[in-house]
């Protein structure tokens, strides 16, 4: 491919003109001096904002630029985008109590195994107290999230298992101490006939995104 054809290809595909100019500057091409570089870069911007006549054969992807350019110069870091959107109560859906009907998210996903009311030594906490057991479960969730570089604010989905629905109020009381009421995660809560240890009254697993 000659230089003119390659430059035309750059403009058609929206490839960064700086990268094209960098390659050609290494070969001694004078057209990539600063004045021409600005012109080429402007052309790429104009071309990339023009409507496409047909869809490309590859899926659209979003790329976050690195903190350095090809020639090693530092670039301004990109701002972190909001990783999740909480649709607490969309139109037409029933009222909620501490959860969102839907959560959309992106980023690194973290799956937390079901946490039970055991302390770091494996001892049962709150044998006959649903609220104490629930607090230990949330403490365990927080510790697991922290190990993966996340926190409770990153939780997008909870699944709660109760052996007795009479413990629902205790669960909600403790949950509200750990999760923001403005951006609650999606949640499923089910009653089960029993957990792996007959003394467990609650188990919770979680999905988070950062």
C-alpha positions in Angstrom: 0.0 0.0 0.0 1.5 3.4 -1.0 1.5 6.4 1.4 -1.6 8.1 -0.1 -3.6 4.9 0.0 -2.6 4.2 3.6 -3.5 7.7 4.7 -6.9 7.4 3.0 -7.4 4.1 4.9 -6.5 5.9 8.1 -9.2 8.5 7.4 -11.8 6.0 6.4 -11.4 3.7 9.5 -10.9 6.5 12.0 -7.5 5.1 13.1 -5.6 7.7 15.3 -3.7 10.0 12.9 -1.0 10.3 15.6 -0.3 6.6 15.3 -0.1 6.9 11.5 2.1 9.9 11.7 4.4 8.3 14.3 5.1 5.3 12.0 5.8 7.5 9.1 7.9 10.0 11.1 10.2 7.1 11.9 10.7 6.7 8.1 11.5 10.3 7.7 8.2 11.4 6.1 8.0 15.2 6.2 4.2 15.3 5.9 3.9 14.2 9.5 5.4 17.4 10.9 3.3 19.2 13.5 1.2 21.3 11.0 0.2 18.3 8.9 -0.3 16.2 11.9 -3.0 18.6 13.2 -4.6 18.6 9.8 -4.7 14.8 9.6 -6.0 14.6 13.1 -8.8 17.0 12.4 -9.6 15.1 9.3 -9.9 11.9 11.4 -12.3 13.7 13.8 -14.5 14.9 10.9 -14.5 11.5 9.4 -15.3 9.7 12.6 -18.3 11.9 13.3 -19.8 11.4 9.8 -22.8 9.0 9.6 -22.0 5.5 8.5 -23.7 4.2 5.3 -23.6 0.7 6.6 -22.8 -1.2 9.8 -19.3 -2.5 10.1 -18.8 -6.3 10.2 -17.3 -6.2 13.7 -19.0 -5.4 17.1 -18.7 -1.9 18.5 -16.3 -1.7 21.5 -15.3 1.1 23.8 -11.6 1.6 24.4 -10.0 3.5 27.2 -6.8 5.1 26.0 -3.6 4.4 28.0 -1.9 7.1 30.0 0.9 7.4 27.5 1.1 8.2 23.9 3.1 6.2 21.4 6.1 8.6 21.8 6.1 8.2 25.5 4.5 11.6 26.4 2.1 11.6 29.4 -1.6 12.0 28.5 -4.3 13.1 30.9 -5.9 10.0 32.5 -9.5 9.2 31.5 -12.2 9.9 34.0 -13.7 6.8 35.7 -17.2 6.3 34.4 -20.1 5.3 36.6 -20.0 1.5 36.7 -23.7 0.8 37.5 -27.1 2.2 37.0 -29.9 1.3 39.5 -33.5 1.1 38.3 -35.0 1.0 41.8 -38.7 1.0 40.7 -39.3 1.4 37.0 -42.8 2.3 35.8 -45.3 -0.5 36.1 -43.4 -2.5 38.8 -44.5 -2.9 42.4 -43.0 -1.1 45.4 -39.6 -2.3 46.8 -38.1 -2.6 50.2 -34.3 -2.0 50.1 -33.6 -3.4 46.6 -33.7 -2.4 43.0 -35.8 -4.1 40.4 -32.9 -3.9 37.9 -29.2 -2.9 38.0 -27.1 -2.4 34.8 -23.4 -2.6 35.3 -20.0 -2.9 33.6 -16.5 -3.5 34.7 -14.7 -6.2 36.5 -17.2 -8.7 38.0 -16.7 -10.3 41.4 -18.7 -13.3 42.6 -18.9 -13.9 46.3 -19.7 -17.3 47.5 -22.5 -17.8 50.0 -21.5 -16.4 53.4 -22.7 -17.9 56.6 -22.6 -16.8 60.3 -19.1 -18.1 61.1 -16.2 -16.0 62.4 -12.6 -16.2 61.1 -11.9 -19.2 63.3 -15.0 -21.0 62.0 -17.1 -20.6 65.1 -20.8 -20.0 64.9 -21.9 -16.5 65.8 -25.4 -15.8 67.3 -26.6 -19.3 67.6 -30.3 -18.4 68.2 -30.2 -14.7 67.1 -31.1 -13.9 63.5 -29.9 -10.4 63.7 -26.5 -11.3 65.1 -26.1 -14.0 62.5 -27.1 -11.6 59.7 -24.5 -9.0 60.9 -21.8 -11.7 60.8 -22.8 -12.7 57.3 -22.6 -9.1 56.1 -19.2 -8.7 57.8 -18.0 -11.7 56.0 -19.4 -10.4 52.7 -17.5 -7.1 53.3 -14.3 -8.9 54.0 -14.5 -11.0 50.9 -15.3 -8.0 48.8 -12.3 -6.1 50.3 -10.0 -9.0 49.4 -11.1 -8.5 45.8 -10.6 -4.7 45.9 -14.3 -3.9 46.3 -16.7 -2.7 48.9 -20.4 -3.0 49.7 -21.1 0.0 47.4 -20.1 -2.2 44.5 -22.6 -4.9 45.1 -25.1 -5.2 42.2 -27.0 -8.4 43.2 -27.7 -10.3 46.5 -29.3 -13.7 46.9 -30.5 -14.3 50.4 -31.5 -17.7 51.9 -33.6 -17.8 55.1 -34.7 -20.9 57.0 -37.5 -18.9 58.6 -39.3 -16.0 57.0 -39.9 -14.6 60.6 -36.2 -13.5 60.3 -37.0 -11.2 57.4 -37.3 -8.1 59.6 -33.9 -8.8 61.2 -32.3 -9.2 57.8 -33.7 -5.9 56.6 -32.6 -4.0 59.7 -29.0 -5.2 59.3 -29.0 -4.9 55.5 -29.8 -1.2 55.8 -26.7 -0.6 57.9 -24.5 -1.9 55.1 -26.2 -0.8 51.9 -27.1 2.6 50.5 -30.9 3.1 50.2 -30.3 5.4 47.2 -28.5 2.7 45.1 -29.6 -0.7 46.5 -28.6 -3.9 44.6 -31.0 -6.2 42.9 -32.0 -9.0 45.3 -33.6 -12.4 45.5 -34.8 -13.7 48.8 -36.0 -17.3 49.3 -36.9 -19.5 52.1 -35.1 -22.9 52.3 -35.8 -25.9 54.4 -32.3 -25.9 55.8 -28.7 -24.8 55.3 -25.5 -26.9 55.5 -25.4 -26.4 59.3 -28.7 -26.8 61.0 -27.8 -23.8 63.3 -27.5 -21.4 60.3 -30.5 -19.2 59.9 -29.2 -17.2 57.0 -26.8 -17.4 54.0 -26.1 -14.7 51.4 -24.1 -14.7 48.2 -23.3 -11.6 46.1 -22.3 -10.3 42.8 -20.3 -7.0 42.5 -18.8 -4.9 39.8 -15.9 -2.4 39.9 
